[in-house]
Amino acid sequence: MVVIGGTQEENKYDLKNDEEECQRIIQRCSKLIPSIKNAKIVSKAAGLRPCRKGNVRLEMEKIANTKIVHNYVIHFLK
């Protein structure tokens, strides 16, 4: 299973999935891994996107028996 996603939206608190944004995410990720473009989508979710300021986040978190690696760059929004 692969989880993809990510948007840069300052202080967006809408929990609705945006189908156009989902397609843009798939397009961006499939440039790195082409097979993602035709992969079966199991589920979609939208989370809260408050603005986080800082540098790269590289951190491992364990929830139950699952390891989650956070690895992303925080972009400064204008």
NUTOR-290029 format. One record per residue: residue number from 1; chain; x, y, z of N, C-alpha, C in turn. Coordinates in Angstrom, 1 decimal. Example, Ala and Ser with C-alpha at 12.3 -4.5 7.8 and 13.67 -1.06 7.14 Angstrom:
2
+-----+-------+--------+--------+--------+--------+---------+--------+--------+--------+--------+
:   n : chain :  neast : nnorth :    nup : caeast : canorth :   caup :  ceast : cnorth :    cup :
+-----+-------+--------+--------+--------+--------+---------+--------+--------+--------+--------+
:   1 :     A :   13.2 :   -5.7 :    7.8 :   12.3 :    -4.5 :    7.8 :   13.2 :   -3.3 :    7.8 :
:   2 :     A :   12.8 :   -2.2 :    7.1 :   13.7 :    -1.1 :    7.1 :   12.9 :    0.0 :    7.9 :
+-----+-------+--------+--------+--------+--------+---------+--------+--------+--------+--------+
//
This chain:
78
+-----+-------+--------+--------+--------+--------+---------+--------+--------+--------+--------+
:   n : chain :  neast : nnorth :    nup : caeast : canorth :   caup :  ceast : cnorth :    cup :
+-----+-------+--------+--------+--------+--------+---------+--------+--------+--------+--------+
:   1 :     A :    0.8 :   -1.2 :    0.0 :    0.0 :     0.0 :    0.0 :    0.9 :    1.2 :    0.0 :
:   2 :     A :    0.5 :    2.2 :   -0.8 :    1.2 :     3.5 :   -0.8 :    0.2 :    4.6 :   -0.5 :
:   3 :     A :    0.6 :    5.5 :    0.3 :   -0.2 :     6.7 :    0.6 :    0.5 :    7.9 :   -0.1 :
:   4 :     A :   -0.2 :    8.6 :   -0.9 :    0.3 :     9.8 :   -1.6 :   -0.6 :   11.0 :   -1.2 :
:   5 :     A :    0.0 :   12.1 :   -1.4 :   -0.9 :    13.3 :   -1.2 :    0.0 :   14.5 :   -0.8 :
:   6 :     A :   -0.7 :   15.6 :   -0.6 :   -0.1 :    16.8 :   -0.1 :   -0.5 :   18.0 :   -0.9 :
:   7 :     A :   -0.8 :   19.0 :   -0.2 :   -1.1 :    20.3 :   -0.9 :   -0.6 :   21.4 :    0.0 :
:   8 :     A :   -0.5 :   22.5 :   -0.6 :    0.0 :    23.7 :    0.1 :   -1.1 :   24.7 :    0.1 :
:   9 :     A :   -1.9 :   24.7 :    1.2 :   -3.0 :    25.6 :    1.3 :   -3.0 :   26.2 :    2.7 :
:  10 :     A :   -2.7 :   27.4 :    2.8 :   -2.6 :    28.1 :    4.1 :   -3.9 :   28.1 :    4.8 :
:  11 :     A :   -3.9 :   27.5 :    6.1 :   -5.1 :    27.6 :    7.0 :   -6.4 :   27.2 :    6.3 :
:  12 :     A :   -6.3 :   26.1 :    5.6 :   -7.5 :    25.5 :    5.0 :   -8.1 :   24.5 :    5.9 :
:  13 :     A :   -9.3 :   24.6 :    6.3 :   -9.9 :    23.7 :    7.3 :  -11.1 :   22.9 :    6.7 :
:  14 :     A :  -11.2 :   22.8 :    5.4 :  -12.3 :    22.1 :    4.8 :  -12.0 :   20.6 :    4.7 :
:  15 :     A :  -12.8 :   19.8 :    5.2 :  -12.6 :    18.3 :    5.2 :  -13.1 :   17.6 :    3.9 :
:  16 :     A :  -13.6 :   18.3 :    3.0 :  -14.1 :    17.7 :    1.7 :  -13.0 :   17.4 :    0.8 :
:  17 :     A :  -13.1 :   16.3 :    0.1 :  -12.1 :    15.9 :   -1.0 :  -12.4 :   16.8 :   -2.2 :
:  18 :     A :  -11.3 :   17.3 :   -2.8 :  -11.4 :    18.1 :   -4.0 :  -10.9 :   17.2 :   -5.1 :
:  19 :     A :  -11.8 :   16.7 :   -6.0 :  -11.5 :    15.8 :   -7.0 :  -10.4 :   16.3 :   -8.0 :
:  20 :     A :  -10.5 :   17.6 :   -8.3 :   -9.5 :    18.1 :   -9.2 :   -8.1 :   18.1 :   -8.5 :
:  21 :     A :   -8.1 :   18.5 :   -7.2 :   -6.8 :    18.4 :   -6.5 :   -6.3 :   17.0 :   -6.4 :
:  22 :     A :   -7.2 :   16.0 :   -6.2 :   -6.8 :    14.6 :   -6.1 :   -6.1 :   14.2 :   -7.5 :
:  23 :     A :   -6.6 :   14.6 :   -8.6 :   -6.0 :    14.3 :   -9.9 :   -4.7 :   15.0 :  -10.1 :
:  24 :     A :   -4.5 :   16.2 :   -9.6 :   -3.3 :    16.9 :   -9.6 :   -2.2 :   16.2 :   -8.8 :
:  25 :     A :   -2.6 :   15.7 :   -7.6 :   -1.7 :    14.9 :   -6.8 :   -1.2 :   13.7 :   -7.5 :
:  26 :     A :   -2.2 :   13.0 :   -8.1 :   -1.8 :    11.7 :   -8.8 :   -0.9 :   12.0 :  -10.0 :
:  27 :     A :   -1.1 :   13.1 :  -10.7 :   -0.2 :    13.5 :  -11.8 :    1.2 :   13.8 :  -11.3 :
:  28 :     A :    1.3 :   14.6 :  -10.2 :    2.6 :    14.9 :   -9.7 :    3.4 :   13.7 :   -9.2 :
:  29 :     A :    2.7 :   12.8 :   -8.5 :    3.3 :    11.6 :   -7.9 :    3.7 :   10.6 :   -9.0 :
:  30 :     A :    2.9 :   10.5 :  -10.1 :    3.2 :     9.6 :  -11.2 :    4.4 :   10.0 :  -12.0 :
:  31 :     A :    4.8 :   11.2 :  -11.9 :    6.1 :    11.6 :  -12.5 :    7.3 :   10.9 :  -11.9 :
:  32 :     A :    7.2 :   10.6 :  -10.6 :    8.2 :     9.9 :   -9.9 :    8.1 :    8.4 :  -10.0 :
:  33 :     A :    6.8 :    8.0 :   -9.9 :    6.5 :     6.5 :  -10.0 :    5.3 :    6.3 :  -11.0 :
:  34 :     A :    5.6 :    6.1 :  -12.2 :    4.6 :     6.0 :  -13.3 :    3.4 :    5.1 :  -13.0 :
:  35 :     A :    3.7 :    4.0 :  -12.3 :    2.6 :     3.0 :  -12.0 :    1.5 :    3.5 :  -11.1 :
:  36 :     A :    1.8 :    4.6 :  -10.4 :    0.8 :     5.2 :   -9.6 :   -0.4 :    5.7 :  -10.4 :
:  37 :     A :   -0.2 :    6.1 :  -11.6 :   -1.2 :     6.7 :  -12.5 :   -2.4 :    5.7 :  -12.7 :
:  38 :     A :   -2.1 :    4.4 :  -12.7 :   -3.1 :     3.4 :  -13.0 :   -3.4 :    2.6 :  -11.7 :
:  39 :     A :   -2.9 :    2.9 :  -10.6 :   -3.1 :     2.2 :   -9.4 :   -4.6 :    2.3 :   -8.9 :
:  40 :     A :   -5.0 :    1.2 :   -8.3 :   -6.4 :     1.2 :   -7.7 :   -6.4 :    2.2 :   -6.5 :
:  41 :     A :   -7.4 :    3.0 :   -6.4 :   -7.5 :     3.9 :   -5.3 :   -8.4 :    3.3 :   -4.3 :
:  42 :     A :   -7.9 :    3.0 :   -3.1 :   -8.6 :     2.4 :   -2.0 :   -9.5 :    3.3 :   -1.3 :
:  43 :     A :   -8.9 :    4.5 :   -1.0 :   -9.7 :     5.5 :   -0.3 :   -9.1 :    6.9 :   -0.5 :
:  44 :     A :   -9.9 :    7.9 :   -0.2 :   -9.4 :     9.3 :   -0.2 :   -9.8 :   10.0 :    1.1 :
:  45 :     A :   -9.0 :   10.9 :    1.5 :   -9.3 :    11.6 :    2.7 :   -8.7 :   13.0 :    2.7 :
:  46 :     A :   -9.4 :   13.9 :    3.3 :   -8.8 :    15.3 :    3.4 :   -8.7 :   15.6 :    4.9 :
:  47 :     A :   -7.6 :   16.2 :    5.2 :   -7.3 :    16.6 :    6.6 :   -7.2 :   18.0 :    6.7 :
:  48 :     A :   -7.1 :   18.5 :    7.9 :   -7.0 :    19.9 :    8.2 :   -5.6 :   20.3 :    7.7 :
:  49 :     A :   -5.4 :   21.5 :    7.2 :   -4.2 :    21.9 :    6.6 :   -3.8 :   23.3 :    7.2 :
:  50 :     A :   -3.5 :   23.3 :    8.5 :   -3.0 :    24.6 :    9.0 :   -1.6 :   24.9 :    8.5 :
:  51 :     A :   -1.3 :   26.1 :    8.5 :    0.1 :    26.5 :    8.0 :    1.1 :   26.1 :    9.1 :
:  52 :     A :    2.1 :   25.4 :    8.7 :    3.2 :    25.0 :    9.6 :    4.5 :   25.6 :    9.1 :
:  53 :     A :    5.1 :   26.4 :    9.9 :    6.3 :    27.1 :    9.5 :    7.5 :   26.4 :   10.1 :
:  54 :     A :    8.6 :   26.4 :    9.4 :    9.8 :    25.8 :    9.9 :   10.6 :   25.2 :    8.7 :
:  55 :     A :   11.4 :   24.2 :    9.0 :   12.2 :    23.6 :    8.0 :   11.7 :   22.2 :    7.7 :
:  56 :     A :   12.6 :   21.3 :    7.2 :   12.2 :    19.9 :    6.9 :   11.8 :   19.2 :    8.1 :
:  57 :     A :   10.7 :   18.4 :    8.0 :   10.3 :    17.5 :    9.1 :   10.7 :   16.1 :    8.7 :
:  58 :     A :   11.5 :   15.5 :    9.5 :   11.9 :    14.1 :    9.3 :   11.8 :   13.4 :   10.7 :
:  59 :     A :   10.8 :   12.6 :   10.8 :   10.4 :    12.1 :   12.1 :    9.7 :   10.8 :   12.0 :
:  60 :     A :   10.0 :    9.8 :   12.8 :    9.2 :     8.6 :   12.8 :    8.2 :    8.6 :   14.0 :
:  61 :     A :    7.0 :    8.1 :   13.7 :    6.0 :     8.0 :   14.8 :    5.4 :    6.6 :   14.7 :
:  62 :     A :    5.2 :    6.0 :   15.9 :    4.6 :     4.7 :   15.9 :    3.2 :    4.8 :   16.5 :
:  63 :     A :    2.3 :    4.3 :   15.7 :    0.9 :     4.3 :   16.1 :    0.4 :    2.8 :   16.1 :
:  64 :     A :    0.1 :    2.3 :   17.2 :   -0.2 :     0.9 :   17.4 :    1.0 :    0.1 :   16.9 :
:  65 :     A :    0.8 :   -0.7 :   15.9 :    2.0 :    -1.5 :   15.3 :    2.5 :   -1.0 :   14.0 :
:  66 :     A :    2.1 :    0.3 :   13.6 :    2.4 :     0.9 :   12.4 :    3.4 :    2.0 :   12.5 :
:  67 :     A :    4.5 :    1.9 :   11.8 :    5.4 :     3.0 :   11.8 :    5.1 :    4.0 :   10.7 :
:  68 :     A :    5.1 :    5.3 :   11.0 :    4.8 :     6.3 :   10.0 :    6.0 :    7.2 :   10.0 :
:  69 :     A :    6.5 :    7.5 :    8.8 :    7.6 :     8.4 :    8.6 :    7.1 :    9.7 :    8.0 :
:  70 :     A :    7.3 :   10.8 :    8.8 :    7.0 :    12.1 :    8.3 :    8.2 :   12.6 :    7.6 :
:  71 :     A :    8.2 :   13.0 :    6.3 :    9.3 :    13.5 :    5.6 :    8.9 :   14.5 :    4.6 :
:  72 :     A :    8.9 :   15.7 :    5.0 :    8.4 :    16.8 :    4.0 :    9.0 :   18.1 :    4.4 :
:  73 :     A :    9.0 :   19.0 :    3.4 :    9.5 :    20.3 :    3.5 :    8.3 :   21.2 :    3.8 :
:  74 :     A :    8.5 :   22.1 :    4.7 :    7.5 :    23.1 :    5.0 :    7.8 :   24.3 :    4.1 :
:  75 :     A :    6.9 :   24.7 :    3.3 :    7.1 :    25.9 :    2.4 :    6.5 :   27.1 :    3.1 :
:  76 :     A :    7.2 :   28.2 :    3.0 :    6.8 :    29.4 :    3.5 :    5.7 :   30.0 :    2.6 :
:  77 :     A :    4.6 :   30.3 :    3.1 :    3.5 :    30.8 :    2.2 :    3.5 :   32.3 :    2.3 :
:  78 :     A :    3.1 :   33.0 :    1.2 :    3.1 :    34.4 :    1.2 :    1.7 :   34.9 :    1.3 :
+-----+-------+--------+--------+--------+--------+---------+--------+--------+--------+--------+
//
